């Protein structure tokens, strides 16, 4: 009987040498005449253990990691093919604590299946949600998604069902589904993991959205920095089209839906939905004034659903297991699960999917294992480069949209970047302003000019020039940007700056004379 050995083709694993491991493994099994099939799967998201090699045994999959090409021969000598013991053996994959503590709904197949095998996808529950959807009226689909409590996972947290209902009821000869896969936040990689590790779940989610709203065409808009995701999605779309999952009659339903991948040039502002639409139309990626909302006049002036990858990839399980099943996870108005991406100076970096409500401190200290350097955690930034910096005093904050907003923070795309006590928060505040100045589309003055002035003021504080006066000026500047900017780029840049000033005031004071002299 052929033994399957799984070696990830996820970009994170590739960066750590997965291709070299796969080549060494292939050469070794051929040389020894072993009956082995090497499957290039997605990542499980345990990035400190990548490349993570798994072998299928009668008792379940056994994991080894992190594996280097030079380890392959010793692994095979130790009985890898039958799950033999080795210094790199981690035991059964599902029993690894980081994985065992998760509630995987959206990512249940990621790292488990061959990403480009539609048969593999079906055998693990794929397409059941779409099969249910094509047997329903569009409004019934929308109602089910609404009742599930699913909110936008891209950052804004807007109820997905309401957006779909608006597009369904909007008049238009043509409607579109646009997947925002322009994942530009620091410390985020969930979208990429789905596209590389379980692309059919995104295709299924978009097809359901199309059937629910009357849209017949979909676009995945992603960034040029994601070549592996782009290639995998393009292949998966072609496979789905040949199998009748996409095309003029989705699963033989008579309802049409097709889609394609479009690649942007990597502008951060194109993560904002109207700038994204301009880019898709071949125009410069600048923000549009609202109204009209994209749900009424979006792509090519047609009613358009714009959802994040994780939002759309969460729809199939809702349509498969029902709204109540999904709604039972979470807290408050934050329902379902959230794929938390842990990065930065942290021991156990990776993706951790869990129900909303876990305390921030539990995520950092217990799941993430504290800092990689072993030094105390000073701050964590949640929500990308525009997210607030939280000190340990706020680590009791539950992972929930409203709980974070109540403490002047935001969940965003659920990326967490950890900093130890050597971080200079004035430099981090300056970086936020500099980032905004570089990435601004230039359409509105508060963002375009405010961020440039912000860098200058931060530099004056660092130089000890009228520090108190300039701290007040920086605070006033943040207030202007927050309430005067046209979109979230300028509007959210004050979050990291103000939180750094509020929670780490000592970093904004002049250095003691003795230290300055040194």
C-alpha positions in Angstrom: 0.0 0.0 0.0 1.3 3.4 -1.0 2.3 5.7 1.9 1.6 9.4 1.7 4.2 11.8 2.9 3.0 15.5 3.1 5.5 18.3 2.5 4.0 21.9 2.4 4.1 24.1 -0.7 3.0 27.1 1.3 5.1 30.2 0.8 6.2 30.2 4.4 7.5 26.6 4.2 9.1 27.3 0.8 11.0 30.2 2.3 12.4 27.8 4.9 13.5 25.2 2.4 10.4 23.0 1.8 11.3 22.5 -1.9 14.8 21.2 -1.0 13.3 18.8 1.6 10.8 17.6 -1.1 13.6 17.0 -3.6 15.8 15.2 -1.0 12.8 13.0 0.0 11.9 12.1 -3.6 15.5 11.1 -4.3 15.7 9.1 -1.1 12.5 7.1 -1.6 13.4 6.4 -5.2 16.9 5.2 -4.2 15.4 2.8 -1.7 12.5 1.7 -3.8 9.9 2.7 -1.2 6.2 2.8 -2.2 5.7 6.5 -1.3 3.6 9.3 -2.8 4.8 12.8 -1.9 1.8 15.2 -1.5 2.6 19.0 -1.5 -0.1 20.3 0.9 -0.7 23.7 2.4 0.7 24.8 5.7 -1.0 23.9 9.1 0.2 27.3 10.2 2.8 26.2 12.8 5.4 28.3 11.3 8.2 27.8 13.8 8.0 24.1 12.9 8.2 24.6 9.1 9.0 22.7 6.9 6.6 20.4 8.7 6.7 16.9 7.2 3.8 14.5 7.9 3.4 10.8 7.2 0.1 9.0 6.9 -0.1 6.0 9.2 -3.0 3.7 10.2 -3.2 5.6 13.5 -3.3 9.0 11.9 -0.8 11.5 10.6 2.6 11.8 12.4 4.5 15.1 12.2 8.2 15.9 12.0 9.7 19.3 12.1 11.3 21.6 11.4 12.9 19.4 8.8 15.9 20.3 6.7 17.1 18.5 3.5 20.0 17.1 5.4 17.6 15.4 7.9 15.8 13.3 5.3 18.2 10.3 5.2 18.2 10.0 9.0 14.4 10.3 9.1 14.0 7.4 6.6 16.6 5.4 8.5 14.5 5.9 11.7 11.4 4.5 10.0 9.7 7.7 8.8 7.5 5.8 6.4 5.8 4.0 9.3 5.8 7.0 11.7 9.0 5.9 13.4 10.7 7.8 16.3 13.3 10.5 15.6 14.6 13.6 17.3 12.3 15.7 15.1 9.2 13.6 15.7 6.4 15.6 17.2 3.9 12.8 17.6 0.5 12.8 16.0 -0.1 16.1 14.2 -3.6 16.6 15.7 -2.1 16.2 19.2 0.4 19.1 18.9 -0.9 21.5 21.5 -0.9 24.6 19.3 -3.1 22.7 16.8 -5.2 20.8 19.3 -6.4 23.9 21.1 -7.8 25.4 17.9 -11.4 25.5 16.6 -10.8 25.1 12.9 -13.8 25.8 10.7 -12.6 28.0 7.9 -9.2 26.4 8.0 -10.3 22.8 8.6 -8.8 21.5 5.4 -5.7 23.8 5.2 -2.6 21.6 5.5 -4.8 18.5 5.4 -5.6 18.1 1.7 -3.8 18.4 -1.6 -4.8 22.0 -2.5 -5.3 21.2 -6.2 -7.3 17.9 -5.8 -11.0 18.6 -6.2 -11.6 14.9 -5.2 -9.7 15.5 -2.0 -11.7 18.7 -1.4 -15.0 16.9 -1.9 -13.9 14.0 0.4 -13.4 16.4 3.2 -16.8 18.1 3.0 -16.2 20.5 0.1 -19.0 21.7 -2.2 -21.7 20.6 0.3 -22.5 24.3 1.0 -22.7 25.1 -2.6 -24.9 22.1 -3.3 -27.3 23.4 -0.6 -27.2 26.9 -1.9 -28.2 26.1 -5.5 -31.3 24.4 -4.1 -32.4 27.6 -2.3 -33.8 30.9 -3.3 -31.3 33.8 -3.3 -33.0 35.5 -0.3 -32.9 32.3 1.7 -29.1 32.1 1.2 -28.7 35.8 2.3 -30.9 35.2 5.3 -28.8 32.2 6.4 -25.6 34.2 6.1 -27.1 37.1 8.0 -28.4 34.9 10.8 -24.9 33.3 11.2 -23.6 36.6 12.4 -20.7 36.5 9.9 -19.0 39.9 9.7 -16.3 41.2 7.4 -12.9 39.6 8.3 -10.9 42.2 6.5 -11.1 44.7 9.3 -14.3 46.8 9.2 -16.4 44.0 10.7 -19.5 45.0 8.6 -22.2 42.3 8.6 -21.8 40.2 5.5 -25.5 39.3 5.0 -26.5 43.0 5.0 -24.0 43.7 2.2 -25.3 40.8 0.2 -28.9 41.8 0.7 -28.1 45.3 -0.6 -26.6 43.9 -3.8 -29.4 41.4 -4.2 -32.0 44.1 -4.1 -30.0 46.6 -6.2 -31.1 47.1 -9.8 -28.6 46.2 -12.4 -28.2 44.1 -15.5 -24.8 42.9 -14.3 -23.5 42.4 -10.8 -20.1 41.4 -9.5 -18.4 39.6 -6.6 -15.0 41.0 -5.7 -12.7 39.2 -3.3 -10.3 41.6 -1.6 -7.2 39.5 -1.3 -4.9 42.5 -1.1 -3.4 41.3 2.2 -1.0 44.1 3.0 -1.0 44.3 6.8 2.2 43.5 8.6 2.0 40.2 10.4 -0.9 38.8 8.3 -0.9 35.7 6.1 -4.3 34.1 6.5 -5.6 35.0 3.0 -2.4 33.7 1.5 -2.7 30.4 3.4 -6.2 29.9 2.2 -5.3 30.6 -1.5 -2.3 28.4 -1.4 -3.6 25.6 0.9 -7.4 25.4 0.2 -8.3 27.4 -2.9 -11.5 25.6 -3.6 -13.1 26.9 -0.4 -12.7 30.4 -1.7 -14.0 29.5 -5.1 -17.0 27.8 -3.4 -17.6 30.8 -1.2 -17.6 33.2 -4.1 -19.9 31.0 -6.2 -22.4 30.9 -3.3 -22.1 34.8 -3.0 -22.8 35.0 -6.8 -25.9 32.8 -6.6 -27.2 34.6 -3.6 -26.9 38.1 -5.1 -27.4 37.5 -8.8 -23.8 38.2 -9.7 -22.4 36.1 -12.6 -18.8 37.2 -12.5 -16.2 37.3 -9.8 -12.7 38.7 -9.4 -10.0 37.9 -6.9 -7.8 41.0 -6.5 -4.5 40.1 -4.9 -1.0 41.6 -4.8 2.0 40.8 -7.0 4.0 39.8 -3.9 1.9 36.6 -3.8 3.1 34.6 -6.9 2.5 31.2 -5.3 -1.1 32.1 -4.3 -1.8 33.6 -7.7 -0.6 30.5 -9.5 -2.5 28.1 -7.2 -5.7 30.1 -7.5 -5.5 30.2 -11.3 -5.0 26.5 -11.5 -7.8 25.8 -9.0 -10.2 28.0 -11.0 -9.4 26.1 -14.2 -9.9 22.8 -12.5 -13.3 24.0 -11.0 -14.3 25.3 -14.4 -13.6 21.9 -16.1 -15.5 20.1 -13.4 -18.6 22.3 -13.8 -18.2 24.0 -10.4 -17.8 27.3 -12.3 -19.3 28.3 -15.7 -22.7 28.7 -17.3 -24.3 26.1 -15.1 -22.8 25.8 -11.6 -23.1 22.2 -10.5 -25.7 21.7 -13.2 -28.0 24.3 -11.6 -28.5 26.4 -14.7 -27.2 29.4 -12.7 -24.0 31.0 -14.1 -20.9 32.1 -12.2 -17.3 32.4 -13.3 -14.3 34.1 -11.9 -10.7 35.1 -12.5 -7.6 36.4 -10.6 -6.4 40.0 -11.1 -3.0 41.1 -9.8 -2.3 44.6 -8.3 1.0 46.3 -8.0 1.1 46.2 -4.2 -0.2 49.6 -3.2 -1.4 49.4 0.4 -4.3 51.8 -0.3 -5.7 49.3 -2.8 -6.9 47.3 0.2 -9.5 50.0 0.6 -12.5 48.8 -1.4 -13.0 51.8 -3.7 -9.3 52.2 -4.5 -9.3 48.5 -5.2 -12.2 49.0 -7.7 -10.3 51.7 -9.5 -7.3 49.5 -9.8 -9.5 46.6 -11.1 -10.9 49.0 -13.7 -7.3 49.8 -14.9 -7.3 53.2 -13.2 -5.0 54.7 -10.6 -5.7 53.2 -7.2 -7.2 56.2 -5.4 -10.1 56.3 -3.0 -13.6 57.2 -4.3 -15.9 59.4 -2.3 -18.9 57.6 -0.8 -21.9 57.6 -1.5 -22.5 55.9 -3.8 -21.6 52.7 -2.0 -20.0 49.9 -4.1 -23.1 47.8 -3.3 -25.1 50.2 -5.5 -22.4 51.4 -7.9 -19.2 49.5 -7.7 -17.1 47.8 -10.4 -17.9 49.4 -13.8 -20.8 51.2 -12.0 -22.6 47.9 -11.3 -23.8 46.6 -7.9 -20.8 44.8 -6.3 -20.2 42.7 -3.3 -16.7 43.3 -1.9 -15.7 40.7 0.7 -12.3 39.6 2.2 -10.9 36.2 1.5 -11.7 34.9 5.0 -15.3 36.2 4.9 -15.9 34.3 1.7 -14.1 31.2 2.8 -16.3 31.1 5.9 -19.5 30.9 3.9 -19.3 27.3 2.7 -19.4 25.9 6.3 -22.3 28.2 7.1 -24.3 26.9 4.1 -23.3 23.3 5.0 -24.0 23.2 8.7 -26.4 26.1 9.1 -26.4 29.5 10.6 -27.0 28.3 14.2 -23.9 26.1 14.1 -21.6 29.0 13.2 -23.4 31.5 15.4 -22.8 29.3 18.5 -19.1 30.2 18.4 -17.9 33.6 19.6 -19.1 36.3 22.0 -21.3 39.4 21.8 -21.7 40.6 18.2 -18.5 38.8 17.2 -19.7 35.4 16.0 -17.9 32.4 14.6 -14.2 31.9 14.5 -11.3 34.2 13.7 -7.9 33.1 12.3 -5.4 35.0 14.5 -2.0 35.4 12.9 0.8 35.6 15.5 4.0 37.2 14.3 6.9 39.4 15.3 9.2 38.7 18.3 7.3 35.6 19.4 8.3 32.0 20.1 5.4 30.3 18.4 4.6 32.3 15.3 1.7 31.0 13.2 -2.0 30.9 12.5 -4.4 30.1 15.3 -8.1 29.8 14.5 -10.4 30.1 17.5 -13.8 31.4 18.5 -13.9 35.1 19.3 -13.4 35.9 23.0 -10.0 34.6 23.9 -8.0 37.1 26.0 -5.1 38.9 24.3 -2.7 37.8 27.1 -3.7 34.2 26.6 -2.9 34.5 22.9 0.5 36.1 23.5 1.8 34.3 26.6 0.2 30.8 26.4 -0.4 30.2 22.7 2.5 32.3 21.3 4.8 31.3 24.1 6.0 34.9 24.8 8.9 36.5 23.0 11.5 34.6 20.9 14.2 36.6 22.7 13.0 35.6 26.1 12.7 39.2 27.1 9.5 40.7 28.6 6.7 41.6 26.2 6.5 45.4 25.9 3.7 45.9 23.4 1.6 44.1 20.8 0.2 45.7 17.7 -3.1 44.2 16.6 -4.7 45.0 13.2 -1.7 45.7 11.0 0.4 48.9 10.6 -2.7 51.0 11.5 -3.5 49.0 14.6 -3.1 50.3 18.2 -0.2 49.2 20.4 -1.5 47.5 23.5 0.7 47.3 26.7 0.5 44.4 29.1 -2.1 46.3 31.2 -4.6 45.7 28.4 -3.9 42.0 27.9 -7.2 41.1 29.6 -9.0 42.5 26.4 -11.0 39.7 24.8 -10.5 39.2 21.1 -13.8 40.9 20.0 -14.6 43.8 17.7 -16.4 45.9 20.3 -14.0 45.1 23.2 -11.1 46.3 21.1 -12.9 49.4 19.9 -13.8 50.2 23.6 -10.1 50.4 24.3 -9.3 52.5 21.2 -8.0 49.5 19.3 -9.1 47.5 16.3 -8.9 43.8 15.3 -8.4 44.5 11.6 -7.3 41.4 9.8 -6.4 39.8 13.1 -2.7 40.1 12.7 -0.7 40.4 16.0 2.9 41.6 16.0 4.8 41.2 19.3 7.6 43.5 20.6 9.9 43.0 23.5 11.1 45.6 26.0 13.8 46.9 23.6 11.3 48.4 21.3 11.3 52.2 21.0 7.7 53.3 20.7 8.5 56.8 19.4 10.3 55.1 16.5 7.2 52.9 16.0 4.9 56.0 16.0 7.2 57.7 13.5 7.1 54.5 11.3 3.3 54.7 11.3 3.4 58.3 10.0 6.1 57.4 7.4 4.2 54.4 6.2 1.1 56.5 5.7 3.1 59.2 3.8 4.6 56.6 1.5 1.3 54.7 0.9 -1.1 57.6 0.7 -3.0 57.8 -2.6 -2.8 61.6 -2.2 -6.4 62.4 -2.7 -7.2 64.0 0.6 -5.1 66.6 2.5 -5.2 65.3 6.0 -3.7 62.0 4.9 -1.3 63.3 2.3 0.1 66.3 4.2 -0.7 65.2 7.8 1.4 62.1 7.6 4.4 64.0 6.2 4.1 66.6 9.0 3.7 63.7 11.5 7.1 62.4 10.5 8.7 65.8 11.0 7.1 66.3 14.4 8.2 62.8 15.6 11.7 63.7 14.5 11.6 66.9 16.5 10.5 65.0 19.6 13.3 62.5 19.1 15.8 65.4 18.8 14.5 66.9 22.0 13.2 70.1 20.3 10.4 71.5 22.4 9.2 68.0 23.3 6.1 69.0 25.2 4.9 71.4 22.5 5.5 68.9 19.8 3.8 66.1 21.6 0.7 68.3 21.8 1.1 69.1 18.1 1.4 65.4 17.2 -1.8 64.7 19.2 -3.6 67.5 17.4 -2.4 66.3 14.1 -3.7 62.8 14.8 -7.1 64.2 15.7 -7.3 66.0 12.3 -6.2 62.9 10.4 -8.7 60.7 12.2 -11.7 62.8 11.5 -10.7 64.5 8.3 -9.3 61.7 6.1 -11.3 60.3 3.3 -10.5 56.6 4.1 -9.1 54.3 6.8 -5.5 54.8 5.7 -5.3 58.4 7.0 -8.2 57.8 9.5 -6.5 54.8 11.3 -2.9 56.0 11.2 -3.5 57.9 14.5 -4.3 54.6 16.3 -0.7 53.4 16.5 0.6 56.9 17.2 -1.8 57.9 19.9 -1.7 54.5 21.6 2.1 54.7 21.7 2.0 58.1 23.2 -0.7 57.1 25.7 0.7 53.8 26.9 4.4 54.4 26.6 4.9 58.1 27.5 8.5 57.6 28.7 9.5 56.8 25.1 8.4 60.3 24.0 10.5 62.1 26.6 14.0 63.5 26.0 16.8 61.1 26.8 18.6 61.9 30.2 21.6 64.2 29.7 24.1 61.5 30.8 22.8 59.1 28.1 22.7 61.8 25.5 26.3 62.6 26.1 27.3 59.0 25.6 
